[in-house]
Each structure stands twice: as C-alpha cells, then as structure tokens.
Amino acid sequence: MRFSSEQLKRKALAALEEAARDAERTPLRPAHMLRFVLAFLYATGGGERWPYDGFWQAVTRADDGSGAAAIGRAQSTNACLNAIYRDHRLHRPDTREMRTVRHRS
C-alpha cells in the first residue's frame, strides 16, 4: 500500500510535534532524520524557508542552564510549527487531537 502525499505530510508534521515535545526538556542533538523531515515539508510546502530553519535552530539551540533558554526554545518552536502548518494550509491539532493521532498511528 502506498501512502498519499497528504498522509506523508501528516506523518512528517506528527514527527515535528514529537520533536518539539522532546525539545521542551532539553535541546535535541542534530539528526539527519529531523533534517529530512524539515526538508520534505519545505519541498512540499509553498512558502518561505524561515519557519523550517527556525524550527531546526530552536530545537537544537544549546541550553544555558538558566531555564530561559528552554522557554525561548519552546516559544520559537511553537511559532515555527504554527508557520509550517500554515504553509501547508493545515489546522494544527491541539493536545487532545494529537493524543488521538498518536494513538491511531
């Protein structure tokens, strides 16, 4: 069974949501899989590149231990995710909807 491009986009967006949750605790180590997901979404979107680059920078930004970096990381990640969803003309699910999506996958 082949996945439709819409299904692939949804799965890539779910991966970004997971990365954003993981980055709340600590910065993520740069990984090729995250780079690929961002590149795929940028290639299939229709907008500017800044939210994809911004997401990468936000989730991998070094933590200074003060807690301020974590707050800034969360705010930047959230803003970039919202822009990425808008680029794909999709509604960003809230927390309850994301639990349902994760449960179905």
PyMOL CGO cylinders between C-alpha atoms (Angstrom):
from pymol import cmd
from pymol.cgo import CYLINDER

trace = [
    CYLINDER, 0.00, 0.00, 0.00, 1.34, 3.41, -0.94, 0.3, 1, 1, 1, 1, 1, 1,
    CYLINDER, 1.34, 3.41, -0.94, 0.94, 6.49, 1.20, 0.3, 1, 1, 1, 1, 1, 1,
    CYLINDER, 0.94, 6.49, 1.20, -0.60, 9.57, -0.34, 0.3, 1, 1, 1, 1, 1, 1,
    CYLINDER, -0.60, 9.57, -0.34, 1.36, 12.82, -0.21, 0.3, 1, 1, 1, 1, 1, 1,
    CYLINDER, 1.36, 12.82, -0.21, -1.21, 14.11, 2.28, 0.3, 1, 1, 1, 1, 1, 1,
    CYLINDER, -1.21, 14.11, 2.28, -0.61, 11.13, 4.56, 0.3, 1, 1, 1, 1, 1, 1,
    CYLINDER, -0.61, 11.13, 4.56, 3.15, 11.64, 4.33, 0.3, 1, 1, 1, 1, 1, 1,
    CYLINDER, 3.15, 11.64, 4.33, 2.78, 15.32, 5.21, 0.3, 1, 1, 1, 1, 1, 1,
    CYLINDER, 2.78, 15.32, 5.21, 0.64, 14.45, 8.24, 0.3, 1, 1, 1, 1, 1, 1,
    CYLINDER, 0.64, 14.45, 8.24, 3.20, 11.90, 9.43, 0.3, 1, 1, 1, 1, 1, 1,
    CYLINDER, 3.20, 11.90, 9.43, 6.05, 14.39, 8.94, 0.3, 1, 1, 1, 1, 1, 1,
    CYLINDER, 6.05, 14.39, 8.94, 4.11, 17.01, 10.92, 0.3, 1, 1, 1, 1, 1, 1,
    CYLINDER, 4.11, 17.01, 10.92, 3.47, 14.46, 13.68, 0.3, 1, 1, 1, 1, 1, 1,
    CYLINDER, 3.47, 14.46, 13.68, 7.24, 13.82, 13.78, 0.3, 1, 1, 1, 1, 1, 1,
    CYLINDER, 7.24, 13.82, 13.78, 7.84, 17.57, 14.22, 0.3, 1, 1, 1, 1, 1, 1,
    CYLINDER, 7.84, 17.57, 14.22, 5.28, 17.69, 17.03, 0.3, 1, 1, 1, 1, 1, 1,
    CYLINDER, 5.28, 17.69, 17.03, 7.15, 14.85, 18.73, 0.3, 1, 1, 1, 1, 1, 1,
    CYLINDER, 7.15, 14.85, 18.73, 10.50, 16.62, 18.25, 0.3, 1, 1, 1, 1, 1, 1,
    CYLINDER, 10.50, 16.62, 18.25, 9.00, 19.79, 19.73, 0.3, 1, 1, 1, 1, 1, 1,
    CYLINDER, 9.00, 19.79, 19.73, 7.80, 17.86, 22.80, 0.3, 1, 1, 1, 1, 1, 1,
    CYLINDER, 7.80, 17.86, 22.80, 11.21, 16.23, 23.21, 0.3, 1, 1, 1, 1, 1, 1,
    CYLINDER, 11.21, 16.23, 23.21, 12.96, 19.61, 22.91, 0.3, 1, 1, 1, 1, 1, 1,
    CYLINDER, 12.96, 19.61, 22.91, 10.91, 21.02, 25.81, 0.3, 1, 1, 1, 1, 1, 1,
    CYLINDER, 10.91, 21.02, 25.81, 13.14, 19.14, 28.24, 0.3, 1, 1, 1, 1, 1, 1,
    CYLINDER, 13.14, 19.14, 28.24, 16.50, 19.51, 26.57, 0.3, 1, 1, 1, 1, 1, 1,
    CYLINDER, 16.50, 19.51, 26.57, 17.90, 20.59, 23.21, 0.3, 1, 1, 1, 1, 1, 1,
    CYLINDER, 17.90, 20.59, 23.21, 17.89, 17.86, 20.58, 0.3, 1, 1, 1, 1, 1, 1,
    CYLINDER, 17.89, 17.86, 20.58, 21.08, 16.54, 19.09, 0.3, 1, 1, 1, 1, 1, 1,
    CYLINDER, 21.08, 16.54, 19.09, 21.24, 17.35, 15.38, 0.3, 1, 1, 1, 1, 1, 1,
    CYLINDER, 21.24, 17.35, 15.38, 19.95, 14.33, 13.45, 0.3, 1, 1, 1, 1, 1, 1,
    CYLINDER, 19.95, 14.33, 13.45, 19.61, 13.55, 9.77, 0.3, 1, 1, 1, 1, 1, 1,
    CYLINDER, 19.61, 13.55, 9.77, 16.07, 12.26, 10.23, 0.3, 1, 1, 1, 1, 1, 1,
    CYLINDER, 16.07, 12.26, 10.23, 14.89, 15.63, 11.55, 0.3, 1, 1, 1, 1, 1, 1,
    CYLINDER, 14.89, 15.63, 11.55, 16.70, 17.40, 8.72, 0.3, 1, 1, 1, 1, 1, 1,
    CYLINDER, 16.70, 17.40, 8.72, 14.97, 15.12, 6.24, 0.3, 1, 1, 1, 1, 1, 1,
    CYLINDER, 14.97, 15.12, 6.24, 11.51, 15.74, 7.71, 0.3, 1, 1, 1, 1, 1, 1,
    CYLINDER, 11.51, 15.74, 7.71, 12.06, 19.51, 7.58, 0.3, 1, 1, 1, 1, 1, 1,
    CYLINDER, 12.06, 19.51, 7.58, 13.42, 19.31, 4.01, 0.3, 1, 1, 1, 1, 1, 1,
    CYLINDER, 13.42, 19.31, 4.01, 10.48, 17.16, 2.89, 0.3, 1, 1, 1, 1, 1, 1,
    CYLINDER, 10.48, 17.16, 2.89, 7.95, 19.55, 4.38, 0.3, 1, 1, 1, 1, 1, 1,
    CYLINDER, 7.95, 19.55, 4.38, 9.70, 22.59, 2.89, 0.3, 1, 1, 1, 1, 1, 1,
    CYLINDER, 9.70, 22.59, 2.89, 9.82, 20.91, -0.54, 0.3, 1, 1, 1, 1, 1, 1,
    CYLINDER, 9.82, 20.91, -0.54, 6.10, 20.07, -0.42, 0.3, 1, 1, 1, 1, 1, 1,
    CYLINDER, 6.10, 20.07, -0.42, 5.03, 23.40, 1.06, 0.3, 1, 1, 1, 1, 1, 1,
    CYLINDER, 5.03, 23.40, 1.06, 4.57, 26.59, -0.81, 0.3, 1, 1, 1, 1, 1, 1,
    CYLINDER, 4.57, 26.59, -0.81, 6.01, 29.23, 1.42, 0.3, 1, 1, 1, 1, 1, 1,
    CYLINDER, 6.01, 29.23, 1.42, 9.18, 30.67, 2.78, 0.3, 1, 1, 1, 1, 1, 1,
    CYLINDER, 9.18, 30.67, 2.78, 12.06, 28.75, 4.28, 0.3, 1, 1, 1, 1, 1, 1,
    CYLINDER, 12.06, 28.75, 4.28, 12.38, 30.64, 7.58, 0.3, 1, 1, 1, 1, 1, 1,
    CYLINDER, 12.38, 30.64, 7.58, 10.00, 28.51, 9.69, 0.3, 1, 1, 1, 1, 1, 1,
    CYLINDER, 10.00, 28.51, 9.69, 11.85, 25.31, 8.79, 0.3, 1, 1, 1, 1, 1, 1,
    CYLINDER, 11.85, 25.31, 8.79, 15.26, 26.81, 9.53, 0.3, 1, 1, 1, 1, 1, 1,
    CYLINDER, 15.26, 26.81, 9.53, 13.85, 28.43, 12.66, 0.3, 1, 1, 1, 1, 1, 1,
    CYLINDER, 13.85, 28.43, 12.66, 12.44, 25.13, 13.92, 0.3, 1, 1, 1, 1, 1, 1,
    CYLINDER, 12.44, 25.13, 13.92, 15.83, 23.45, 13.44, 0.3, 1, 1, 1, 1, 1, 1,
    CYLINDER, 15.83, 23.45, 13.44, 17.65, 26.25, 15.23, 0.3, 1, 1, 1, 1, 1, 1,
    CYLINDER, 17.65, 26.25, 15.23, 15.12, 26.32, 18.07, 0.3, 1, 1, 1, 1, 1, 1,
    CYLINDER, 15.12, 26.32, 18.07, 15.12, 22.60, 18.89, 0.3, 1, 1, 1, 1, 1, 1,
    CYLINDER, 15.12, 22.60, 18.89, 18.91, 22.27, 18.66, 0.3, 1, 1, 1, 1, 1, 1,
    CYLINDER, 18.91, 22.27, 18.66, 19.79, 25.54, 20.46, 0.3, 1, 1, 1, 1, 1, 1,
    CYLINDER, 19.79, 25.54, 20.46, 22.22, 24.94, 23.33, 0.3, 1, 1, 1, 1, 1, 1,
    CYLINDER, 22.22, 24.94, 23.33, 20.81, 25.26, 26.82, 0.3, 1, 1, 1, 1, 1, 1,
    CYLINDER, 20.81, 25.26, 26.82, 22.49, 27.68, 29.21, 0.3, 1, 1, 1, 1, 1, 1,
    CYLINDER, 22.49, 27.68, 29.21, 21.01, 26.01, 32.30, 0.3, 1, 1, 1, 1, 1, 1,
    CYLINDER, 21.01, 26.01, 32.30, 19.07, 29.08, 33.45, 0.3, 1, 1, 1, 1, 1, 1,
    CYLINDER, 19.07, 29.08, 33.45, 15.69, 27.92, 32.20, 0.3, 1, 1, 1, 1, 1, 1,
    CYLINDER, 15.69, 27.92, 32.20, 15.40, 30.97, 29.96, 0.3, 1, 1, 1, 1, 1, 1,
    CYLINDER, 15.40, 30.97, 29.96, 16.79, 29.01, 27.01, 0.3, 1, 1, 1, 1, 1, 1,
    CYLINDER, 16.79, 29.01, 27.01, 14.10, 26.34, 27.46, 0.3, 1, 1, 1, 1, 1, 1,
    CYLINDER, 14.10, 26.34, 27.46, 11.37, 28.98, 27.48, 0.3, 1, 1, 1, 1, 1, 1,
    CYLINDER, 11.37, 28.98, 27.48, 12.79, 30.65, 24.38, 0.3, 1, 1, 1, 1, 1, 1,
    CYLINDER, 12.79, 30.65, 24.38, 13.17, 27.27, 22.68, 0.3, 1, 1, 1, 1, 1, 1,
    CYLINDER, 13.17, 27.27, 22.68, 9.54, 26.40, 23.39, 0.3, 1, 1, 1, 1, 1, 1,
    CYLINDER, 9.54, 26.40, 23.39, 8.26, 29.76, 22.14, 0.3, 1, 1, 1, 1, 1, 1,
    CYLINDER, 8.26, 29.76, 22.14, 10.35, 29.66, 18.97, 0.3, 1, 1, 1, 1, 1, 1,
    CYLINDER, 10.35, 29.66, 18.97, 9.44, 26.04, 18.28, 0.3, 1, 1, 1, 1, 1, 1,
    CYLINDER, 9.44, 26.04, 18.28, 5.74, 26.79, 18.71, 0.3, 1, 1, 1, 1, 1, 1,
    CYLINDER, 5.74, 26.79, 18.71, 5.86, 29.83, 16.40, 0.3, 1, 1, 1, 1, 1, 1,
    CYLINDER, 5.86, 29.83, 16.40, 7.74, 27.90, 13.72, 0.3, 1, 1, 1, 1, 1, 1,
    CYLINDER, 7.74, 27.90, 13.72, 5.38, 24.92, 13.93, 0.3, 1, 1, 1, 1, 1, 1,
    CYLINDER, 5.38, 24.92, 13.93, 2.39, 27.22, 13.53, 0.3, 1, 1, 1, 1, 1, 1,
    CYLINDER, 2.39, 27.22, 13.53, 4.00, 28.77, 10.43, 0.3, 1, 1, 1, 1, 1, 1,
    CYLINDER, 4.00, 28.77, 10.43, 4.80, 25.33, 8.98, 0.3, 1, 1, 1, 1, 1, 1,
    CYLINDER, 4.80, 25.33, 8.98, 1.17, 24.22, 9.39, 0.3, 1, 1, 1, 1, 1, 1,
    CYLINDER, 1.17, 24.22, 9.39, 0.01, 27.47, 7.73, 0.3, 1, 1, 1, 1, 1, 1,
    CYLINDER, 0.01, 27.47, 7.73, 2.46, 26.87, 4.88, 0.3, 1, 1, 1, 1, 1, 1,
    CYLINDER, 2.46, 26.87, 4.88, 0.68, 23.56, 4.26, 0.3, 1, 1, 1, 1, 1, 1,
    CYLINDER, 0.68, 23.56, 4.26, -2.75, 25.14, 4.77, 0.3, 1, 1, 1, 1, 1, 1,
    CYLINDER, -2.75, 25.14, 4.77, -3.50, 22.74, 7.60, 0.3, 1, 1, 1, 1, 1, 1,
    CYLINDER, -3.50, 22.74, 7.60, -5.01, 23.23, 11.03, 0.3, 1, 1, 1, 1, 1, 1,
    CYLINDER, -5.01, 23.23, 11.03, -2.57, 22.48, 13.84, 0.3, 1, 1, 1, 1, 1, 1,
    CYLINDER, -2.57, 22.48, 13.84, -4.21, 20.00, 16.21, 0.3, 1, 1, 1, 1, 1, 1,
    CYLINDER, -4.21, 20.00, 16.21, -4.43, 20.82, 19.88, 0.3, 1, 1, 1, 1, 1, 1,
    CYLINDER, -4.43, 20.82, 19.88, -3.08, 18.49, 22.59, 0.3, 1, 1, 1, 1, 1, 1,
    CYLINDER, -3.08, 18.49, 22.59, -6.21, 16.33, 22.74, 0.3, 1, 1, 1, 1, 1, 1,
    CYLINDER, -6.21, 16.33, 22.74, -6.25, 15.88, 18.97, 0.3, 1, 1, 1, 1, 1, 1,
    CYLINDER, -6.25, 15.88, 18.97, -2.54, 14.95, 18.97, 0.3, 1, 1, 1, 1, 1, 1,
    CYLINDER, -2.54, 14.95, 18.97, -3.17, 12.18, 21.53, 0.3, 1, 1, 1, 1, 1, 1,
    CYLINDER, -3.17, 12.18, 21.53, -5.79, 10.74, 19.18, 0.3, 1, 1, 1, 1, 1, 1,
    CYLINDER, -5.79, 10.74, 19.18, -3.45, 10.95, 16.18, 0.3, 1, 1, 1, 1, 1, 1,
    CYLINDER, -3.45, 10.95, 16.18, -0.60, 9.27, 18.09, 0.3, 1, 1, 1, 1, 1, 1,
    CYLINDER, -0.60, 9.27, 18.09, -2.96, 6.54, 19.30, 0.3, 1, 1, 1, 1, 1, 1,
    CYLINDER, -2.96, 6.54, 19.30, -4.08, 5.78, 15.72, 0.3, 1, 1, 1, 1, 1, 1,
    CYLINDER, -4.08, 5.78, 15.72, -0.54, 5.64, 14.25, 0.3, 1, 1, 1, 1, 1, 1,
]
cmd.load_cgo(trace, "trace")
